[in-house]
Every structure is written in structure tokens, then in C-alpha cells.
Amino acid sequence: MLQAAGRGTSPEGRELLSRARDVVQKRIGQDVTPATAKPFAEADRLLLSGDLTGAVARLTTAYRAA
């Protein structure tokens, strides 16, 4: 919704992704694998470009791989 409204790089968007990242990091814990690290890093890149939808999708992938 934020991205569709042109607010993909807004403080609200960053806060949403920050909380999602925390959830994923907690699930991954010390068990970092390529299957979790790659989509996690891609989510950061997508967030920087304002693609919240893509970033959430990549965090979801990392969460499921954990």
C-alpha cells in the first residue's frame, strides 16, 4: 500500500521493513545459510530502491528457508 501511494522510501515503509527484518533475524538466529542470507540481502537492496513489495517477498523467502 505504501509503495502504491508513492511512499516506498518513506519513514513508515522503512519502519515496516525494519520490524519484518527483526522477525526474520530472530527466526534465522545463528543458523545463517545461503538460502537465508541471499534473500535477506536482496531485501535490503530492494528497500533502498523503494520496492517494499519486493523486499517483503524476499524477507518471506528468508523466513521460510530458516
C-alpha positions as CSV (number, residue, x, y, z in Angstrom):
1,M,0.0,0.0,0.0
2,L,2.8,2.4,0.9
3,Q,4.6,1.7,-2.3
4,A,1.4,2.1,-4.4
5,A,1.0,5.5,-2.8
6,G,4.5,6.5,-3.8
7,R,5.8,6.2,-0.3
8,G,8.1,3.3,-0.8
9,T,11.1,5.1,0.7
10,S,9.0,6.8,3.5
11,P,9.8,6.5,7.2
12,E,6.7,4.4,7.5
13,G,8.0,2.0,4.9
14,R,11.4,1.8,6.5
15,E,9.8,1.1,9.9
16,L,7.6,-1.7,8.4
17,L,10.6,-3.4,6.9
18,S,12.7,-2.9,10.0
19,R,10.2,-4.8,12.0
20,A,9.9,-7.5,9.4
21,R,13.7,-7.8,9.3
22,D,13.8,-8.2,13.1
23,V,11.3,-11.1,12.9
24,V,13.3,-12.8,10.2
25,Q,16.6,-12.3,12.0
26,K,15.1,-13.8,15.2
27,R,14.0,-16.8,13.2
28,I,17.3,-17.3,11.5
29,G,19.3,-16.8,14.7
30,Q,22.8,-18.2,14.4
31,D,21.9,-20.6,11.5
32,V,22.8,-18.3,8.6
33,T,22.9,-20.2,5.3
34,P,23.0,-19.1,1.7
35,A,19.3,-19.9,1.5
36,T,18.6,-17.3,4.2
37,A,21.4,-14.8,3.6
38,K,20.8,-14.1,-0.1
39,P,17.2,-13.2,0.1
40,F,17.8,-11.2,3.2
41,A,20.5,-9.1,1.5
42,E,18.3,-8.8,-1.6
43,A,15.5,-7.4,0.7
44,D,17.9,-4.7,1.9
45,R,18.7,-3.7,-1.7
46,L,15.1,-3.6,-2.7
47,L,14.2,-1.5,0.3
48,L,16.9,1.1,-0.7
49,S,15.3,1.3,-4.1
50,G,11.8,1.8,-2.6
51,D,10.5,-1.6,-3.6
52,L,8.7,-2.5,-0.4
53,T,6.6,-5.3,-2.0
54,G,9.8,-7.0,-3.4
55,A,11.6,-6.5,-0.1
56,V,8.8,-8.2,1.9
57,A,8.7,-11.0,-0.6
58,R,12.4,-11.6,-0.2
59,L,12.2,-11.5,3.6
60,T,9.3,-14.0,3.4
61,T,11.6,-16.3,1.4
62,A,14.4,-16.0,4.0
63,Y,11.9,-16.6,6.8
64,R,10.6,-19.8,5.1
65,A,14.2,-21.0,4.5
66,A,15.1,-20.6,8.1
